[in-house]
């Protein structure tokens, strides 16, 4: 099975990396593709450029084998719709099991995604739970959970797509926006992200002039 972990990664930090690694190990995935978003459809453009985010991810992922950089959304023109990304990956891997990893907040907003109903035709959904955030109890997402929710890895492996699995990972209470703010204020976010990434961001002055 292959996992897909998307985000702006503005910047990449240990919260992203730890979540991806834990899910890779829990689900016995062959790899997790870390997929930086090119043009987010539902939020403003990332502050760091595509080249800067790509380079920071390369630094963060160096020296390990489970997490791999996939830059197709950075290279594709127009808004970065996950349904298009999954379709392109599905075309490459054929009928292998594919898992889209997303947080509970993102899952709860899934009906605002472009052609969201097609996502489970292309991949399984692995939803990372968060304390205090529950899945919808009514509406189309509640119906989707009722229909597609599974409990075991065997049920993911048995088919290429279509299941929803809820999982818990280590909660790390910091965010990319908090790291950007610290850098903008001249504070150090060291130990929240890989040293090589931090040193690169400081050297480039990526978030220096936000305030």
N, C-alpha and C positions, 0 to 999 in steps of 0.2 A: 504493500500500500504506500501511496505517496500523499504527503500532506501539503497544503497550500496555506501560507500565513501571509496575508496582505496587510498593508498599512502605509502611511506616509513615511514613517521612520524618520521623523524630523525633530530630534535625531534618534537613531537606533540606540537602545539602552538595555540594561540587564532584565528589565521587566519583559520586554519582547523576547529576548534570547532565552531566558529561563522558562518561560511559558512554552516556547517552541520545542525546547529540549525535553521538557517533562512530557509533553504530549507525544513526541517522537518515541520516547521510551515506553510510556504507558500503552500506546497503540502498536508498538513494535513496527513502526514505519520504516521503510527503506530510506526515506529522506524527507525532510521538510524544505520546501522551496520558499525562501523569504522573498516576497514579491513587492518591491516598492511601487507605490501608486504614482502614475505619471501626472494625470489631471484629475483630482478628486471631484466627483460629481456633486457631493453633498456638503462641501466645505470649501474654504478659501484655499488658494494655492499654497503649497509648502513654502516655508521661508528659505530653506536651503535649496540650492539648485539640484536638478536631476544628477548632474555630474558629482556634486558634493555628497549627496545621499548615497549614490552608487559607491563612491570611494570609501565612505565611512562604513558601509555594509561589508565591503571587501575586507577592510581592516578587522571588523568585528567577527567575521566568520573564518578568519585565517586559522589554520592548524587543527581543524576538526572536520569530520566527515558527514555528520548527520544533517547539518543545516547548509543549504546551498542557495546562492544568489541567483534569482531569475529576474532579468531586467526587461521582459517583453512589454510591460506597461509603460516603461520609460521610453521605449523605442516606438510605441504605437501612437499615431496622431489621434487627437480628439479625446473626449472624456474616457477615463479608465473604468469601464464597466466590467465588473467581475464575471458576469455571464459570458462576455466575449473571451475573457481570459481563460475561463474554465473550458470553453468550447475549443480553444486553440490547444490547450494541454490535452484534452480528451482526444483530439485528432492525432496527437503524437503518441499517446500511450495505449490507444485501443481500449480494450475492455478491462484493464486493470482497475483495482479499487482506488478511488481518488477522494480525499477528505479535505473539505474547506474548513479551516480552523478559524473561529470567530468568537468574540466575547459575547456575554449575555446581553449587554447594551446594544451591540450591533445586531444581534439576532432579533431583539425586540423591535428594532426599526426596519426589519427586513422588507416589509411591504412597500417601503419608499425606494427600494433598489430597482434599477432598470431590469425589466423582465424577470422579476424575482421568482416567479413560479417555476422558471426553468432551471433554477439552481440545483434542485434535488434530482433533476433529470440527468445532470452532468456530474454530480459529486454527492458524497455523504456530507452532512453538516456535523461538525464536532464543536459543541458550544461550551465555552469556558464559563462556569458559573461564578457569580460574585455575590458575597453576602449582602442581603438586603435588596437584591434585584431578582425578581421572579419572572418566569415566562408569562405571556398574556394568558388569561383564563378564558377569554372569549375571542371570537373573530377568526380570521383565516389562519393566523399563526397557531392559535390554540388547536384548531382542527388539524393543522399540519403535524403538530407534536403528537396529537392523539393517534394519527394514522402512521406516522413514520418513526416514532421513538423506539429505540432498542436499548438493550442492556449489556450485550456482550460483543467482544471483538469478532467472534465467529460470524455474527450477523453482518458485520461490515465486510468481512473478507468474502462472504458468500455471494456478493453481487457488486457491480462497479459503482453504484450510486443509489440514492433514494432513502437512506436511513438518517436519523438524527440521534446522536449520542451526546449526553451531557457529562462533562468531566470537571474535576476540581484540580487546580494547580496551586503552588505556593503563591500567596498573595504578597506582592511587593508594592508598598504604598507610595509610589512616586510616578511622575508622568513626564512625557517629553516636553510639555509646556512648562513644567516646573524647572526642568533642566535649562530650557531656553532662557527663562527669567533669571536664573542664577548666573548664567554666562553674561547676560545683558547687564547685570548689576555688578559684574566683576567678582562674583563669588565662585567658589569651586564646587562643581558637582562630582568630583572624583569619588570613586567607589559606587557610583550609580550607573556607570557605563564603562566599557573597556578603556583602559589607559590610552591605547593607540588611537581610539576614536576621539577621546577628549583632547589629546595633544594635537590631533589634526584640526579639530574644530577651533581650538584656540589659535593655532598657527594661521588658519585661514580667516579668523575673525568672523565666522559665519553668523553668529547671533549677537555680535558686539553692539550694534546700533539699534536695538529694538526699542529702547526707551526714549 
